[in-house]
Amino acid sequence: MRRFTGPFALAIIVTLANAAKPVVVDDTAYLAYARHIAQHPLDPYGFTIHWYTFPEPAMDVLAPPVLPYWLALGIGLFGEHIFLLKLWLFPFLWCFTYSLDVLLRRFARGTERFALPLIVLSPAVLPTVNLMLDIPAAALGLAALAMFMAACDRDDWKRAMLAGLIAGLAMQTKYTGLVATAAILWYGFLTRRKIRPTIVAGAVAAMIFVAWEGLLLLKYGESHFLHHLAEQREASGSLWHWWGEKLDLLPGLAGHLGCLGIAIALLAAHSLGLSNRRTVIVAVFWSLFVALVLLTPGVAIRARNVWRPVGTFALIAALSCAYVLWVHRKPLRLRPPKFVIGWVLLELAGYFALTPFPAARRVIGYTIASGVLVARLASRRQRIDSARAPPRWLLAFGISIGCLSRHWTPSTPTPKRCLRKGPRNSSAVRSESGSRATGASSITARAPASRCSSPVRPWFSPVSASYCRFIPTTTSSTARTSDWFRSPRQPTVSNC
């Protein structure tokens, strides 16, 4: 079992699981950027993309440069083959698992062989690995954090420079990487005697971020980051409206954690003193809730009566772990766990500050940080009393959820971009297949939630064009990334 729970083995497992999936969700946007960059590497945003139902400048779609350039390098090496491009992401996944293993060894020694696969193969991570930005950004953020801690241990400014470089790349992979830089500064603040590595890492990260945005400003007359920041401000309107939008994210957070964070929540409950028998009972009841979700039509029952209460339980369990670690640190033989608690709070703050709408990928950072926090309590409990070691069945339970979750419907309907009028005043949706497929039945499409009476299914899986009754406009029988579908009338997608 140990050979399959190490960082390298887990990275291989997740990479192969990703390679077996089709191109879905927003993968096609980043493939379009990568295809263009492979042909014009010095002009990353100098093209028009079909994304929000009609052609528009590439600058209007949020796509920081690191992942598109990495995919473009892969396209240049072995062509646009989806399977090979997904294998090409293995360095990010290895970086993710190895860095997380380093952090677990630092903050929760003794639990890494349990907590590492529980987090990596959880439904918050395993099904969300694709050609999108989230996992590569998280991988670079964790690597920067681990490297910076090593720099502080040795007071090594060279390692601090490398940590800052990686943190800058994380921010330019996805802007949620700002949270990783904030975590670095938080750790540096706590180790005040190591002020030099903190200044060096922060300065290098800021220089990398600003340098790229400055290059875009010189070439295109605007910064990609500031362009989208201005769009968010314009969409939010007044400060009061902005606060209302952020409060609306709370039910989505609880709803997603009700599925994605259940294994970590059970580990937290067990570490807080819940007996093994009662933990099993909670897991059984949760499984019955899942059966209810899968068999009961309608979204309201799923979101309000199942996922959100369970997600609230997960949040309370994590906060309870933080409370126990802080208040009872002397009986647990602990130093104040200021960094881990602050890291969890930073991830929560980043979720509300940087999230435009709820989605499973938005809670990846919080799941990782809370997983480390819970593992820290489990580690201390295990050292005091070996009988309090996490039960093995919990690891199997968590992994099975991660493997099966890609076939489930989402906890809450993710707000999709509203369908807008495309060319010739006709309704259109874009292809999300990405790979060459023959026939309309194998082409995937996403319908807007505003026109669906039930959630898009299945979760993390494509929806066939014939299922949604869309007609491909391409004249050939082969569809590719960014092909379009058009219905001769307003689409009826009540079955989606």
Long-range contacts (C-beta under 8 A, 24 or more apart in sequence): 2-113, 4-117, 5-113, 5-114, 5-116, 5-117, 6-101, 7-94, 7-97, 7-98, 7-100, 7-101, 7-116, 8-94, 8-97, 8-98, 10-97, 10-116, 10-117, 10-120, 10-121, 11-90, 11-93, 11-94, 11-96, 11-97, 11-98, 12-90, 13-121, 14-93, 14-97, 14-120, 14-121, 14-125, 14-126, 14-129, 15-86, 15-87, 15-89, 15-90, 15-93, 15-129, 17-126, 17-129, 18-86, 18-89, 18-93, 18-129, 18-130, 19-83, 19-86, 19-87, 21-86, 21-130, 21-406, 21-460, 21-461, 22-82, 22-433, 22-434, 22-435, 22-444, 22-461, 22-462, 23-82, 23-130, 23-131, 23-432, 23-433, 23-434, 23-435, 23-481, 24-130, 24-432, 24-434, 24-444, 24-460, 24-461, 24-462, 25-130, 25-132, 25-432, 25-446, 25-460, 26-132, 27-130, 27-131, 27-132, 27-432, 27-434, 28-430, 28-431, 28-432, 28-433, 28-434, 28-481, 28-482, 29-61, 29-63, 30-63, 30-67, 30-68, 30-71, 30-131, 30-132, 30-133, 31-71, 31-80, 31-85, 31-131, 31-434, 31-481, 32-481, 32-482, 33-58, 33-63, 33-68, 33-71, 33-72, 34-68, 34-69, 34-70, 34-71, 34-72, 34-74, 34-75, 35-72, 35-75, 35-80, 35-481, 37-68, 37-69, 37-72, 38-72, 38-73, 38-75, 38-76, 41-69, 41-72, 43-219, 44-68, 44-69, 45-216, 45-220, 45-224, 46-220, 49-482, 50-430, 50-482, 50-484, 51-430, 52-417, 52-420, 53-419, 53-420, 53-421, 53-422, 53-428, 53-429, 53-430, 54-420, 54-421, 54-422, 54-423, 54-428, 59-220, 59-222, 59-224, 59-227, 60-227, 60-231, 62-175, 62-228, 63-133, 63-224, 64-133, 64-171, 64-172, 64-173, 64-174, 64-175, 64-224, 64-225, 65-172, 65-212, 66-136, 66-140, 66-169, 66-172, 66-173, 67-131, 67-132, 67-133, 67-136, 67-173, 70-136, 71-131, 82-434, 82-435, 85-131, 86-130, 86-131, 89-129, 89-131, 89-135, 89-136, 92-135, 92-136, 92-139, 92-140, 93-129, 93-135, 93-139, 95-139, 95-140, 95-142, 95-143, 96-120, 96-135, 96-138, 96-139, 96-142, 98-143, 99-139, 99-142, 99-143, 99-145, 99-146, 100-142, 100-368, 100-372, 102-146, 103-142, 103-145, 103-146, 103-372, 104-372, 104-375, 106-146, 106-149, 107-337, 107-339, 107-340, 107-372, 107-375, 107-376, 108-372, 108-375, 108-376, 108-378, 108-379, 109-379, 110-379, 110-382, 110-383, 111-375, 111-378, 111-379, 111-382, 111-390, 112-375, 114-375, 114-378, 114-390, 114-395, 115-267, 115-371, 115-372, 115-374, 115-375, 115-378, 117-395, 117-399, 118-263, 118-264, 118-267, 118-371, 118-394, 118-395, 118-398, 118-399, 119-264, 119-367, 119-368, 119-371, 121-398, 121-399, 121-402, 121-403, 122-260, 122-261, 122-263, 122-264, 122-367, 122-371, 122-398, 122-399, 122-401, 122-402, 123-259, 123-260, 123-360, 123-401, 123-402, 123-405, 124-260, 124-261, 124-360, 124-363, 124-364, 124-367, 125-364, 125-367, 125-368, 125-402, 126-402, 126-403, 126-405, 126-406, 127-360, 127-402, 127-405, 127-406, 127-459, 127-460, 128-360, 128-361, 128-364, 128-460, 131-434, 132-361, 133-173, 133-174, 134-174, 134-176, 134-361, 134-364, 135-364, 136-173, 136-174, 137-170, 137-173, 137-174, 137-176, 137-177, 138-364, 138-365, 138-368, 140-166, 140-167, 140-169, 140-170, 140-173, 140-177, 140-180, 141-167, 141-170, 141-177, 141-179, 141-180, 141-183, 141-365, 142-180, 142-368, 143-170, 144-170, 144-180, 144-181, 144-184, 144-201, 144-205, 145-180, 145-183, 145-184, 145-187, 148-184, 148-187, 148-188, 148-197, 148-201, 149-187, 151-194, 151-197, 151-201, 152-187, 152-188, 152-191, 152-194, 152-197, 152-198, 155-194, 155-196, 155-197, 156-197, 157-196, 157-197, 157-200, 159-197, 160-196, 160-197, 160-198, 160-200, 160-201, 160-204, 161-200, 161-201, 161-204, 163-197, 163-201, 163-204, 164-200, 164-201, 164-202, 164-203, 164-204, 164-205, 164-207, 164-208, 165-204, 165-205, 165-208, 167-201, 167-204, 167-205, 167-208, 168-204, 168-205, 168-206, 168-207, 168-208, 168-209, 169-208, 171-205, 171-208, 171-209, 172-208, 172-209, 172-212, 175-225, 175-228, 175-354, 176-350, 176-354, 176-365, 178-350, 178-354, 179-346, 179-347, 179-349, 179-350, 179-354, 179-365, 181-205, 182-346, 182-350, 183-342, 183-343, 183-346, 186-339, 186-342, 186-343, 186-346, 187-339, 190-338, 190-339, 190-342, 232-356, 235-356, 246-352, 246-353, 249-351, 249-352, 249-355, 249-357, 249-358, 251-303, 251-308, 251-358, 251-412, 252-357, 252-358, 252-359, 252-362, 252-412, 253-311, 253-315, 253-351, 253-358, 253-362, 253-363, 253-366, 254-307, 254-308, 254-309, 254-311, 254-312, 254-314, 254-315, 255-303, 255-307, 255-308, 255-311, 255-358, 255-411, 255-412, 256-307, 256-311, 256-358, 256-359, 256-360, 256-362, 256-363, 256-411, 256-412, 257-310, 257-311, 257-314, 257-315, 257-363, 257-366, 257-367, 258-306, 258-307, 258-308, 258-309, 258-310, 258-311, 258-312, 258-314, 258-411, 259-290, 259-307, 259-310, 259-311, 259-401, 259-405, 259-408, 259-411, 260-360, 260-363, 260-367, 260-405, 261-311, 261-314, 261-363, 261-367, 261-370, 262-286, 262-310, 262-314, 262-398, 262-401, 263-394, 263-397, 263-398, 263-401, 264-314, 264-318, 264-367, 264-370, 264-371, 264-374, 264-398, 265-310, 265-313, 265-314, 265-317, 265-318, 266-394, 266-397, 266-398, 267-374, 267-375, 267-378, 267-390, 267-394, 268-314, 268-317, 268-318, 268-320, 268-321, 268-374, 268-377, 269-317, 270-378, 270-388, 270-390, 270-391, 270-394, 271-321, 271-374, 271-377, 271-378, 271-381, 271-388, 271-390, 272-317, 272-320, 272-321, 272-324, 272-377, 276-391, 279-391, 279-394, 280-393, 283-394, 283-397, 286-310, 290-408, 293-408, 293-409, 293-411, 294-408, 294-409, 297-454, 298-454, 299-412, 299-413, 299-454, 299-455, 302-409, 302-411, 302-412, 302-455, 303-411, 303-412, 303-413, 306-411, 307-411, 307-412, 308-411, 311-411, 317-374, 318-344, 318-370, 318-373, 318-374, 321-373, 321-374, 321-376, 321-377, 322-373, 324-377, 325-373, 325-376, 325-377, 325-380, 331-384, 332-377, 332-380, 332-381, 332-384, 333-380, 333-383, 333-384, 334-380, 337-373, 337-376, 340-369, 340-372, 340-373, 340-376, 341-373, 343-369, 343-372, 343-373, 344-369, 344-370, 344-373, 357-414, 357-415, 358-412, 358-414, 358-415, 359-414, 360-410, 360-414, 360-459, 360-460, 405-459, 405-460, 406-458, 406-459, 406-460, 406-461, 407-458, 407-459, 407-461, 408-458, 408-459, 409-455, 409-456, 409-457, 409-458, 409-459, 410-455, 410-456, 410-459, 413-449, 413-452, 413-455, 413-456, 414-449, 415-449, 416-446, 416-447, 416-448, 416-449, 416-450, 416-456, 417-448, 418-448, 418-450, 419-447, 419-448, 419-450, 419-451, 419-491, 422-484, 422-486, 426-486, 426-487, 426-488, 427-486, 427-487, 427-489, 427-490, 427-491, 428-473, 428-484, 428-485, 428-486, 428-487, 429-468, 429-470, 429-484, 429-485, 429-491, 430-482, 430-483, 430-484, 430-485, 431-472, 431-479, 431-480, 431-481, 431-482, 431-483, 431-484, 431-485, 432-462, 433-462, 433-479, 433-480, 433-481, 433-483, 434-480, 434-481, 435-481, 436-478, 436-479, 436-480, 437-478, 437-479, 438-477, 438-478, 439-477, 440-464, 440-465, 440-466, 440-470, 440-471, 440-472, 440-479, 441-465, 441-466, 442-479, 443-472, 443-479, 443-483, 443-485, 445-470, 445-485, 447-491, 447-493, 447-496, 451-491, 451-492, 451-493, 452-493, 452-494, 452-496, 453-494, 454-494, 454-495, 454-496, 456-496, 457-496, 463-496, 467-495, 467-496, 468-493, 468-495, 468-496, 469-493, 469-495
